[in-house]
Amino acid sequence: MAAGVSCAALGLLPLAKLGLDASVRHALAAAWLVCCGLDLLRRVRQFGRVGGYRLSAELALEVRSSDGRLSAARILDGSVALGNLIWLRYRDGRGRAAAELLLGDRRRSANWRRFQVILRQAEPARKR
């Protein structure tokens, strides 16, 4: 979240250098901050809706909501499994695209290793 706030603040710098009237610059800055705030709010709400993920050996992703319900989702291109990180991009059952950075410990968690292996197998299958 800190990265998003800092990027929003950095986005204000070019506005300060524009050769426009101060009132126009202030209006553009306000519009920029509103857009960034709405995007941040969307991301926070998405984070609060997800309670977990389940990835089957058949490459079927299910997203568990915070109230425990499972819904089908589709893994999107751009998902990456690294050592202790997974960047998971998916489209939920309602058609909304989402992404989440997942952190785990491959040395201690067999489920984490299994999730990584299945996700890596899904990469070539999605490109067919």
N, C-alpha and C positions, 0 to 999 in steps of 0.2 A: 504494500500500500504506500510505503514511503517513496518508492520509485515512481509511482503514478503521480503523487503530489509534487515531487521534484520536477518531473517532466512537464507538468502543468505550469509550474513556476518558470521553467526555462522557456516555455512557449510564449511567455509574456515579454521576454527580452527583445525579440524582433519587432514587436509592436512599439516598443519605446523608441526604436531607431527610425520608424517611419516618419516621413516628412508631412504628416497630416496634422490637422488641427487637434488640439488636446481633447476636445469633447468627442471627436471621432475615435481617437485612440482609446479613450476611456470606455466608449461604447463597445469597441471591438474587444477590449480586455474583459469587459463584463460578459460578453457573449462567449468568449473563450473559456472563462472560468465556469460558466453555467454548463457548457458542453462537457468539460472535464469532470465537473461535479456529478452530472447525470451518468456519465460513464463509470465513475467510481462507485456510485450508488448501485448501478446495475451489477457490477462485479461483486460487491459486498452481499447483495441479495442472492446472487447465484451461489456464492460460497456458503451462505446460510441454508440454502435448499438442499445441498448435497450432504448425505451422511456417509457415503462410501461407494465403492465400485466393486463389481464382480465381473471377471473376465473368464469365460469358459474356454475349454480347450478347442471348441468349435469356433472360436473367435467372436463369440457373441458377447457384447458388453451390456451390462445392466447397471443402471445408476440407482442407488438406494437414496431415497429422500430422507430428510431429517426425521420424518414421522415413521420411517421403516418400510415404506412401499417401494417395490422394485419396478423400474420402467426400462424398456429396451432403448438402447442408444447405438449409434453407428460410429465407429472410429474413423476419424478423418485423416487425410494426408497431413504430414507435419508432426505427427506424434513420434516421440523419440524416447527410447529407453537407454539410459546410460547407467553407470555404476550404482550410485545411490540416488539418482534422479530419474524421474519420468515426466516428460512434458506430454500430457494427454490432451488431445484435441478430439472432440466428439460432437455429434448432433443428437440432441435428445428426441424423444418421441413427439414433441410439439414442434420440431423443426428448428429449434434454437441452437446455434453453435456455441460451444463453450470450450474453454481450455483451463487446465489446472496443472500447476507444478506440484508433483508429489515427491516427497522425500521418504526414503526408507533405508534399511540396513540389510544389504544382501548377505552379510555374514551371519546375522542372527535370525533372520526371518525366511523360512522356506516359502511362505506365501508371497513374499516380495520377489524372490528369485523366480518363482513360477509365473508371476504376473509379468516380469520382464521377458522371460522366454516366450510366453504366449504372444506378447505384444510385438516382439521381434519377428515371430512367425507371421504375424498379421500383416507386416509391411509388404512382403512380396504378394500376398494374397489380395491386398487392396489395389495393387498396380495392374492386376490382370484384367 
